Amino acid sequence: MLKTNKDKVVKWSVQGKIHHPVGGNYRISNDGKPMILPATGGISYNVAIGDSVFNWAGDHVEPGVSIRNENNSENAALMTFACIGNEAKIVSGDAKGKKGYVTGMHGGIDHVLIHFEKDILEDLAIDDKIMIKAYGQGLNLPDFENVHVMNIDPDLFEKLGIKEENSKLKVNVVAKVPPYLMGSGIGSKSAATDGDYDIMTGDMEEIKRLGLDKLKFGDIVLLQDCDNTYGVGFLKGSISIGVVVHSDCVKSGHGPGVTVIMTSKESVIEGVIDENANIGNYMKMN
């Protein structure tokens, strides 16, 4: 098992409430069609971790439950310190006391996304409060100072089965994404605070050629030549690992969103293709 500083990572509290969907205006598709579609926020009753991110009659659809705070500073803390795999506990409403886990952060709308079992979703309501045991920011690998880890619960990180071979880290991923497909979110100031960025799907023939049309919510992917160390951008030879957090989108320059969990400016991370590399499968190991 990789050596980490897990025992020194602070576990504390952040909280948000289920955010009512906003908007309702036309969205213009990448082929010029105006469309009215369900999008972000609220409770998605029939969209969950493990489902395909494609072919939904929606745009930027968020699986499960979407939470945020109206106070911008508080929401910034929620977005920054909630990490994928963190325990989420409902603290108000009819489902009070029930638990789920964080599945990602969605920038722009600035939502934290949470998975709950279907029977729990039925007892939830808009504005119900959810507490998260925020645990993960500050995690590092003492033997790999050139690798930055972010946005992932240390307990989930250990379950990824990452192996060290020949001074490199072997990470199971469902797919490898070339840098020319990364779109909305490029240029963000920090992958640890700004949520995610998108795999562009305007060219579906290329998406199919690369096997990316099979992506699911929660899949772990490798981003080639993508440096997320101190911002979000291109760097030849750099590697990032991320989790697919929201659905495909109709708008140009957008597509399934990826929240980064590891990055390095050097080619010390290698992806091993595994169709089962999905956080839903790792979380079931609890």
Contacts in CASP RR format, 6 or more apart in sequence:
PFRMAT RR
TARGET T0000
AUTHOR 0000-0000-0000
METHOD contacts of the structure
MODEL  1
MLKTNKDKVVKWSVQGKIHHPVGGNYRISNDGKPMILPATGGISYNVAIG
DSVFNWAGDHVEPGVSIRNENNSENAALMTFACIGNEAKIVSGDAKGKKG
YVTGMHGGIDHVLIHFEKDILEDLAIDDKIMIKAYGQGLNLPDFENVHVM
NIDPDLFEKLGIKEENSKLKVNVVAKVPPYLMGSGIGSKSAATDGDYDIM
TGDMEEIKRLGLDKLKFGDIVLLQDCDNTYGVGFLKGSISIGVVVHSDCV
KSGHGPGVTVIMTSKESVIEGVIDENANIGNYMKMN
1 158 0 8 1.000
2 141 0 8 1.000
2 143 0 8 1.000
2 144 0 8 1.000
2 158 0 8 1.000
2 162 0 8 1.000
2 164 0 8 1.000
2 169 0 8 1.000
3 141 0 8 1.000
3 142 0 8 1.000
3 143 0 8 1.000
4 139 0 8 1.000
4 140 0 8 1.000
4 141 0 8 1.000
4 142 0 8 1.000
4 149 0 8 1.000
4 154 0 8 1.000
4 157 0 8 1.000
4 158 0 8 1.000
5 138 0 8 1.000
5 139 0 8 1.000
5 140 0 8 1.000
5 142 0 8 1.000
6 139 0 8 1.000
6 154 0 8 1.000
6 158 0 8 1.000
9 135 0 8 1.000
9 136 0 8 1.000
9 137 0 8 1.000
9 138 0 8 1.000
9 139 0 8 1.000
9 154 0 8 1.000
10 135 0 8 1.000
11 133 0 8 1.000
11 134 0 8 1.000
11 135 0 8 1.000
12 81 0 8 1.000
12 133 0 8 1.000
12 134 0 8 1.000
12 135 0 8 1.000
13 131 0 8 1.000
13 132 0 8 1.000
13 133 0 8 1.000
13 134 0 8 1.000
14 77 0 8 1.000
14 78 0 8 1.000
14 81 0 8 1.000
14 82 0 8 1.000
14 131 0 8 1.000
14 132 0 8 1.000
14 134 0 8 1.000
15 69 0 8 1.000
15 78 0 8 1.000
15 91 0 8 1.000
15 129 0 8 1.000
15 130 0 8 1.000
15 131 0 8 1.000
15 132 0 8 1.000
16 67 0 8 1.000
16 68 0 8 1.000
16 69 0 8 1.000
16 74 0 8 1.000
16 75 0 8 1.000
16 78 0 8 1.000
16 112 0 8 1.000
16 129 0 8 1.000
16 130 0 8 1.000
16 131 0 8 1.000
16 132 0 8 1.000
17 67 0 8 1.000
17 68 0 8 1.000
17 69 0 8 1.000
17 127 0 8 1.000
17 128 0 8 1.000
17 129 0 8 1.000
17 130 0 8 1.000
18 42 0 8 1.000
18 43 0 8 1.000
18 65 0 8 1.000
18 66 0 8 1.000
18 67 0 8 1.000
18 124 0 8 1.000
18 125 0 8 1.000
18 126 0 8 1.000
18 127 0 8 1.000
18 128 0 8 1.000
18 130 0 8 1.000
19 41 0 8 1.000
19 42 0 8 1.000
19 66 0 8 1.000
19 67 0 8 1.000
19 68 0 8 1.000
19 111 0 8 1.000
19 126 0 8 1.000
20 41 0 8 1.000
20 42 0 8 1.000
20 126 0 8 1.000
20 127 0 8 1.000
21 38 0 8 1.000
21 39 0 8 1.000
21 40 0 8 1.000
21 41 0 8 1.000
21 42 0 8 1.000
22 40 0 8 1.000
22 41 0 8 1.000
22 109 0 8 1.000
23 39 0 8 1.000
24 36 0 8 1.000
24 39 0 8 1.000
26 34 0 8 1.000
26 35 0 8 1.000
26 36 0 8 1.000
27 34 0 8 1.000
27 35 0 8 1.000
27 36 0 8 1.000
27 37 0 8 1.000
27 39 0 8 1.000
27 59 0 8 1.000
27 250 0 8 1.000
27 251 0 8 1.000
28 34 0 8 1.000
28 35 0 8 1.000
28 250 0 8 1.000
28 251 0 8 1.000
29 35 0 8 1.000
29 250 0 8 1.000
29 251 0 8 1.000
29 252 0 8 1.000
30 202 0 8 1.000
30 250 0 8 1.000
30 251 0 8 1.000
30 252 0 8 1.000
30 253 0 8 1.000
33 250 0 8 1.000
35 59 0 8 1.000
35 250 0 8 1.000
37 57 0 8 1.000
37 58 0 8 1.000
37 59 0 8 1.000
37 250 0 8 1.000
38 57 0 8 1.000
38 58 0 8 1.000
38 59 0 8 1.000
38 61 0 8 1.000
39 58 0 8 1.000
39 59 0 8 1.000
39 60 0 8 1.000
39 61 0 8 1.000
40 60 0 8 1.000
40 61 0 8 1.000
40 62 0 8 1.000
40 66 0 8 1.000
40 106 0 8 1.000
40 109 0 8 1.000
40 111 0 8 1.000
40 246 0 8 1.000
41 62 0 8 1.000
41 66 0 8 1.000
41 109 0 8 1.000
41 111 0 8 1.000
42 62 0 8 1.000
42 65 0 8 1.000
42 66 0 8 1.000
42 126 0 8 1.000
43 64 0 8 1.000
43 65 0 8 1.000
43 66 0 8 1.000
43 121 0 8 1.000
43 124 0 8 1.000
43 126 0 8 1.000
44 61 0 8 1.000
44 62 0 8 1.000
44 63 0 8 1.000
44 64 0 8 1.000
44 65 0 8 1.000
44 66 0 8 1.000
45 64 0 8 1.000
45 118 0 8 1.000
45 121 0 8 1.000
45 122 0 8 1.000
47 56 0 8 1.000
47 61 0 8 1.000
47 62 0 8 1.000
47 63 0 8 1.000
47 64 0 8 1.000
47 217 0 8 1.000
47 247 0 8 1.000
48 63 0 8 1.000
48 64 0 8 1.000
48 115 0 8 1.000
48 118 0 8 1.000
48 217 0 8 1.000
49 63 0 8 1.000
49 64 0 8 1.000
49 103 0 8 1.000
49 115 0 8 1.000
49 216 0 8 1.000
49 217 0 8 1.000
49 218 0 8 1.000
49 278 0 8 1.000
49 279 0 8 1.000
49 280 0 8 1.000
50 216 0 8 1.000
50 217 0 8 1.000
50 218 0 8 1.000
50 219 0 8 1.000
50 278 0 8 1.000
50 280 0 8 1.000
51 63 0 8 1.000
51 216 0 8 1.000
51 217 0 8 1.000
52 214 0 8 1.000
52 215 0 8 1.000
52 216 0 8 1.000
53 215 0 8 1.000
53 216 0 8 1.000
53 217 0 8 1.000
53 244 0 8 1.000
53 246 0 8 1.000
53 247 0 8 1.000
53 248 0 8 1.000
53 256 0 8 1.000
54 213 0 8 1.000
54 215 0 8 1.000
54 247 0 8 1.000
54 248 0 8 1.000
54 256 0 8 1.000
55 248 0 8 1.000
56 247 0 8 1.000
56 248 0 8 1.000
58 247 0 8 1.000
58 250 0 8 1.000
59 247 0 8 1.000
59 249 0 8 1.000
59 250 0 8 1.000
59 251 0 8 1.000
60 106 0 8 1.000
60 109 0 8 1.000
60 246 0 8 1.000
60 247 0 8 1.000
60 249 0 8 1.000
60 254 0 8 1.000
60 255 0 8 1.000
61 246 0 8 1.000
61 247 0 8 1.000
62 106 0 8 1.000
62 111 0 8 1.000
62 113 0 8 1.000
62 245 0 8 1.000
62 246 0 8 1.000
62 247 0 8 1.000
63 103 0 8 1.000
63 113 0 8 1.000
63 115 0 8 1.000
63 217 0 8 1.000
63 246 0 8 1.000
63 247 0 8 1.000
64 103 0 8 1.000
64 113 0 8 1.000
64 114 0 8 1.000
64 115 0 8 1.000
64 116 0 8 1.000
64 121 0 8 1.000
65 113 0 8 1.000
65 114 0 8 1.000
65 115 0 8 1.000
65 116 0 8 1.000
65 121 0 8 1.000
65 124 0 8 1.000
65 130 0 8 1.000
66 106 0 8 1.000
66 109 0 8 1.000
66 111 0 8 1.000
66 112 0 8 1.000
66 113 0 8 1.000
66 114 0 8 1.000
67 78 0 8 1.000
67 111 0 8 1.000
67 112 0 8 1.000
67 114 0 8 1.000
67 130 0 8 1.000
68 75 0 8 1.000
68 78 0 8 1.000
68 109 0 8 1.000
68 110 0 8 1.000
68 111 0 8 1.000
68 112 0 8 1.000
69 75 0 8 1.000
69 78 0 8 1.000
75 110 0 8 1.000
76 110 0 8 1.000
76 193 0 8 1.000
78 112 0 8 1.000
78 132 0 8 1.000
79 105 0 8 1.000
79 107 0 8 1.000
79 110 0 8 1.000
79 112 0 8 1.000
79 193 0 8 1.000
79 194 0 8 1.000
79 195 0 8 1.000
80 137 0 8 1.000
80 192 0 8 1.000
80 193 0 8 1.000
81 134 0 8 1.000
81 136 0 8 1.000
81 137 0 8 1.000
82 102 0 8 1.000
82 104 0 8 1.000
82 105 0 8 1.000
82 112 0 8 1.000
82 132 0 8 1.000
82 134 0 8 1.000
83 102 0 8 1.000
83 134 0 8 1.000
83 135 0 8 1.000
83 136 0 8 1.000
83 137 0 8 1.000
83 151 0 8 1.000
83 152 0 8 1.000
83 153 0 8 1.000
84 102 0 8 1.000
84 103 0 8 1.000
84 104 0 8 1.000
84 151 0 8 1.000
84 152 0 8 1.000
84 153 0 8 1.000
84 156 0 8 1.000
84 243 0 8 1.000
84 259 0 8 1.000
84 261 0 8 1.000
84 279 0 8 1.000
85 101 0 8 1.000
85 102 0 8 1.000
85 103 0 8 1.000
85 152 0 8 1.000
85 153 0 8 1.000
85 155 0 8 1.000
85 156 0 8 1.000
85 279 0 8 1.000
85 283 0 8 1.000
86 101 0 8 1.000
86 102 0 8 1.000
86 132 0 8 1.000
86 133 0 8 1.000
86 134 0 8 1.000
86 135 0 8 1.000
86 136 0 8 1.000
86 153 0 8 1.000
87 99 0 8 1.000
87 100 0 8 1.000
87 101 0 8 1.000
87 132 0 8 1.000
87 133 0 8 1.000
88 99 0 8 1.000
88 100 0 8 1.000
88 101 0 8 1.000
88 102 0 8 1.000
88 114 0 8 1.000
88 116 0 8 1.000
88 130 0 8 1.000
88 131 0 8 1.000
88 132 0 8 1.000
88 133 0 8 1.000
89 97 0 8 1.000
89 98 0 8 1.000
89 99 0 8 1.000
89 100 0 8 1.000
89 130 0 8 1.000
89 131 0 8 1.000
89 132 0 8 1.000
89 133 0 8 1.000
90 96 0 8 1.000
90 97 0 8 1.000
90 98 0 8 1.000
90 99 0 8 1.000
90 116 0 8 1.000
90 120 0 8 1.000
90 124 0 8 1.000
90 128 0 8 1.000
90 129 0 8 1.000
90 130 0 8 1.000
90 131 0 8 1.000
91 97 0 8 1.000
91 129 0 8 1.000
91 130 0 8 1.000
91 131 0 8 1.000
92 128 0 8 1.000
92 129 0 8 1.000
93 123 0 8 1.000
93 124 0 8 1.000
93 125 0 8 1.000
93 128 0 8 1.000
94 123 0 8 1.000
94 124 0 8 1.000
94 125 0 8 1.000
95 116 0 8 1.000
95 120 0 8 1.000
95 123 0 8 1.000
95 124 0 8 1.000
95 128 0 8 1.000
98 116 0 8 1.000
98 120 0 8 1.000
98 123 0 8 1.000
99 116 0 8 1.000
100 114 0 8 1.000
100 115 0 8 1.000
100 116 0 8 1.000
100 117 0 8 1.000
100 120 0 8 1.000
101 114 0 8 1.000
101 115 0 8 1.000
101 283 0 8 1.000
102 112 0 8 1.000
102 113 0 8 1.000
102 114 0 8 1.000
102 115 0 8 1.000
102 132 0 8 1.000
102 153 0 8 1.000
103 113 0 8 1.000
103 114 0 8 1.000
103 115 0 8 1.000
103 217 0 8 1.000
103 218 0 8 1.000
103 243 0 8 1.000
103 245 0 8 1.000
103 279 0 8 1.000
104 112 0 8 1.000
104 113 0 8 1.000
104 151 0 8 1.000
104 195 0 8 1.000
104 196 0 8 1.000
104 243 0 8 1.000
104 245 0 8 1.000
104 259 0 8 1.000
105 111 0 8 1.000
105 112 0 8 1.000
105 113 0 8 1.000
105 151 0 8 1.000
105 195 0 8 1.000
105 196 0 8 1.000
105 245 0 8 1.000
105 259 0 8 1.000
106 112 0 8 1.000
106 113 0 8 1.000
106 195 0 8 1.000
106 196 0 8 1.000
106 245 0 8 1.000
106 246 0 8 1.000
106 257 0 8 1.000
107 185 0 8 1.000
107 194 0 8 1.000
107 195 0 8 1.000
107 196 0 8 1.000
108 194 0 8 1.000
108 195 0 8 1.000
110 195 0 8 1.000
112 132 0 8 1.000
113 245 0 8 1.000
113 246 0 8 1.000
114 130 0 8 1.000
114 132 0 8 1.000
115 280 0 8 1.000
115 283 0 8 1.000
116 124 0 8 1.000
135 153 0 8 1.000
135 154 0 8 1.000
135 155 0 8 1.000
136 150 0 8 1.000
136 151 0 8 1.000
136 152 0 8 1.000
136 153 0 8 1.000
136 154 0 8 1.000
137 150 0 8 1.000
137 151 0 8 1.000
137 192 0 8 1.000
138 149 0 8 1.000
138 150 0 8 1.000
139 149 0 8 1.000
139 150 0 8 1.000
139 152 0 8 1.000
139 154 0 8 1.000
139 157 0 8 1.000
140 148 0 8 1.000
140 149 0 8 1.000
141 147 0 8 1.000
141 149 0 8 1.000
143 164 0 8 1.000
144 169 0 8 1.000
144 264 0 8 1.000
144 268 0 8 1.000
146 264 0 8 1.000
146 265 0 8 1.000
146 266 0 8 1.000
146 268 0 8 1.000
147 169 0 8 1.000
147 262 0 8 1.000
147 263 0 8 1.000
147 264 0 8 1.000
147 268 0 8 1.000
147 269 0 8 1.000
148 228 0 8 1.000
148 229 0 8 1.000
148 262 0 8 1.000
148 263 0 8 1.000
148 264 0 8 1.000
149 157 0 8 1.000
149 261 0 8 1.000
149 262 0 8 1.000
150 191 0 8 1.000
150 192 0 8 1.000
150 228 0 8 1.000
150 260 0 8 1.000
150 261 0 8 1.000
150 262 0 8 1.000
150 263 0 8 1.000
151 191 0 8 1.000
151 192 0 8 1.000
151 195 0 8 1.000
151 259 0 8 1.000
151 260 0 8 1.000
151 261 0 8 1.000
152 261 0 8 1.000
152 262 0 8 1.000
156 279 0 8 1.000
156 282 0 8 1.000
156 283 0 8 1.000
157 261 0 8 1.000
159 282 0 8 1.000
159 285 0 8 1.000
160 171 0 8 1.000
160 172 0 8 1.000
160 220 0 8 1.000
160 277 0 8 1.000
160 282 0 8 1.000
161 172 0 8 1.000
162 169 0 8 1.000
162 170 0 8 1.000
162 171 0 8 1.000
162 172 0 8 1.000
163 169 0 8 1.000
163 170 0 8 1.000
164 170 0 8 1.000
167 268 0 8 1.000
168 267 0 8 1.000
168 268 0 8 1.000
168 269 0 8 1.000
168 270 0 8 1.000
169 262 0 8 1.000
169 268 0 8 1.000
169 269 0 8 1.000
169 270 0 8 1.000
170 270 0 8 1.000
170 271 0 8 1.000
170 272 0 8 1.000
171 220 0 8 1.000
171 222 0 8 1.000
171 241 0 8 1.000
171 262 0 8 1.000
171 269 0 8 1.000
171 270 0 8 1.000
171 271 0 8 1.000
171 272 0 8 1.000
172 220 0 8 1.000
172 271 0 8 1.000
172 272 0 8 1.000
172 273 0 8 1.000
172 274 0 8 1.000
172 276 0 8 1.000
172 277 0 8 1.000
173 220 0 8 1.000
173 221 0 8 1.000
173 222 0 8 1.000
173 241 0 8 1.000
173 271 0 8 1.000
173 272 0 8 1.000
173 273 0 8 1.000
173 274 0 8 1.000
173 277 0 8 1.000
174 214 0 8 1.000
174 215 0 8 1.000
174 216 0 8 1.000
174 219 0 8 1.000
174 220 0 8 1.000
174 221 0 8 1.000
174 273 0 8 1.000
174 274 0 8 1.000
174 275 0 8 1.000
174 276 0 8 1.000
174 277 0 8 1.000
174 278 0 8 1.000
175 210 0 8 1.000
175 211 0 8 1.000
175 212 0 8 1.000
175 214 0 8 1.000
175 215 0 8 1.000
175 219 0 8 1.000
175 221 0 8 1.000
175 222 0 8 1.000
175 273 0 8 1.000
176 210 0 8 1.000
176 221 0 8 1.000
176 222 0 8 1.000
176 224 0 8 1.000
176 271 0 8 1.000
176 273 0 8 1.000
177 199 0 8 1.000
177 210 0 8 1.000
177 212 0 8 1.000
177 221 0 8 1.000
177 222 0 8 1.000
177 223 0 8 1.000
177 224 0 8 1.000
177 226 0 8 1.000
177 258 0 8 1.000
178 210 0 8 1.000
178 224 0 8 1.000
178 225 0 8 1.000
179 223 0 8 1.000
179 224 0 8 1.000
179 225 0 8 1.000
179 226 0 8 1.000
179 234 0 8 1.000
181 199 0 8 1.000
181 200 0 8 1.000
181 206 0 8 1.000
181 207 0 8 1.000
181 210 0 8 1.000
181 212 0 8 1.000
182 197 0 8 1.000
182 198 0 8 1.000
182 199 0 8 1.000
182 200 0 8 1.000
182 223 0 8 1.000
182 226 0 8 1.000
182 233 0 8 1.000
182 234 0 8 1.000
183 197 0 8 1.000
183 198 0 8 1.000
183 199 0 8 1.000
183 200 0 8 1.000
183 253 0 8 1.000
183 254 0 8 1.000
184 197 0 8 1.000
184 198 0 8 1.000
184 200 0 8 1.000
184 253 0 8 1.000
184 254 0 8 1.000
184 255 0 8 1.000
185 194 0 8 1.000
185 196 0 8 1.000
185 197 0 8 1.000
185 198 0 8 1.000
185 232 0 8 1.000
186 197 0 8 1.000
186 232 0 8 1.000
186 233 0 8 1.000
186 234 0 8 1.000
187 231 0 8 1.000
187 232 0 8 1.000
187 233 0 8 1.000
188 194 0 8 1.000
188 195 0 8 1.000
188 197 0 8 1.000
188 231 0 8 1.000
188 232 0 8 1.000
189 231 0 8 1.000
189 232 0 8 1.000
190 230 0 8 1.000
190 231 0 8 1.000
190 232 0 8 1.000
191 197 0 8 1.000
191 228 0 8 1.000
191 231 0 8 1.000
191 232 0 8 1.000
191 240 0 8 1.000
191 259 0 8 1.000
191 260 0 8 1.000
191 263 0 8 1.000
194 232 0 8 1.000
195 259 0 8 1.000
196 245 0 8 1.000
196 246 0 8 1.000
196 257 0 8 1.000
196 258 0 8 1.000
196 259 0 8 1.000
196 260 0 8 1.000
197 232 0 8 1.000
197 257 0 8 1.000
197 258 0 8 1.000
198 249 0 8 1.000
198 253 0 8 1.000
198 254 0 8 1.000
198 255 0 8 1.000
198 256 0 8 1.000
198 257 0 8 1.000
198 258 0 8 1.000
199 207 0 8 1.000
199 212 0 8 1.000
199 215 0 8 1.000
199 255 0 8 1.000
199 256 0 8 1.000
199 257 0 8 1.000
199 258 0 8 1.000
200 253 0 8 1.000
200 254 0 8 1.000
200 255 0 8 1.000
201 207 0 8 1.000
201 212 0 8 1.000
201 248 0 8 1.000
201 249 0 8 1.000
201 254 0 8 1.000
201 255 0 8 1.000
201 256 0 8 1.000
202 252 0 8 1.000
202 253 0 8 1.000
204 213 0 8 1.000
207 213 0 8 1.000
215 221 0 8 1.000
215 244 0 8 1.000
215 256 0 8 1.000
216 244 0 8 1.000
216 278 0 8 1.000
217 244 0 8 1.000
217 245 0 8 1.000
217 246 0 8 1.000
217 247 0 8 1.000
218 243 0 8 1.000
218 244 0 8 1.000
218 245 0 8 1.000
218 278 0 8 1.000
218 279 0 8 1.000
218 280 0 8 1.000
219 243 0 8 1.000
219 244 0 8 1.000
219 277 0 8 1.000
219 278 0 8 1.000
220 241 0 8 1.000
220 242 0 8 1.000
220 243 0 8 1.000
220 244 0 8 1.000
220 261 0 8 1.000
220 277 0 8 1.000
220 278 0 8 1.000
220 279 0 8 1.000
221 241 0 8 1.000
221 242 0 8 1.000
221 243 0 8 1.000
221 244 0 8 1.000
221 258 0 8 1.000
222 239 0 8 1.000
222 240 0 8 1.000
222 241 0 8 1.000
222 242 0 8 1.000
222 269 0 8 1.000
222 271 0 8 1.000
223 239 0 8 1.000
223 240 0 8 1.000
223 241 0 8 1.000
223 242 0 8 1.000
223 258 0 8 1.000
223 260 0 8 1.000
224 237 0 8 1.000
224 239 0 8 1.000
225 234 0 8 1.000
225 235 0 8 1.000
225 236 0 8 1.000
225 237 0 8 1.000
225 238 0 8 1.000
225 239 0 8 1.000
226 232 0 8 1.000
226 233 0 8 1.000
226 234 0 8 1.000
226 235 0 8 1.000
226 238 0 8 1.000
226 239 0 8 1.000
226 240 0 8 1.000
226 263 0 8 1.000
227 233 0 8 1.000
227 234 0 8 1.000
227 235 0 8 1.000
227 238 0 8 1.000
227 240 0 8 1.000
227 263 0 8 1.000
227 265 0 8 1.000
228 240 0 8 1.000
228 260 0 8 1.000
228 263 0 8 1.000
229 238 0 8 1.000
229 263 0 8 1.000
229 264 0 8 1.000
229 265 0 8 1.000
232 260 0 8 1.000
235 265 0 8 1.000
237 265 0 8 1.000
237 266 0 8 1.000
237 267 0 8 1.000
238 263 0 8 1.000
238 264 0 8 1.000
238 265 0 8 1.000
238 266 0 8 1.000
238 267 0 8 1.000
239 263 0 8 1.000
239 264 0 8 1.000
239 267 0 8 1.000
239 268 0 8 1.000
239 269 0 8 1.000
239 270 0 8 1.000
240 260 0 8 1.000
240 262 0 8 1.000
240 263 0 8 1.000
240 264 0 8 1.000
240 269 0 8 1.000
241 260 0 8 1.000
241 261 0 8 1.000
241 262 0 8 1.000
241 263 0 8 1.000
241 269 0 8 1.000
241 271 0 8 1.000
242 258 0 8 1.000
242 259 0 8 1.000
242 260 0 8 1.000
242 261 0 8 1.000
242 262 0 8 1.000
243 258 0 8 1.000
243 259 0 8 1.000
243 261 0 8 1.000
243 279 0 8 1.000
244 256 0 8 1.000
244 257 0 8 1.000
244 258 0 8 1.000
245 257 0 8 1.000
245 258 0 8 1.000
245 259 0 8 1.000
246 256 0 8 1.000
246 257 0 8 1.000
247 255 0 8 1.000
247 256 0 8 1.000
248 255 0 8 1.000
248 256 0 8 1.000
249 255 0 8 1.000
249 256 0 8 1.000
262 269 0 8 1.000
END
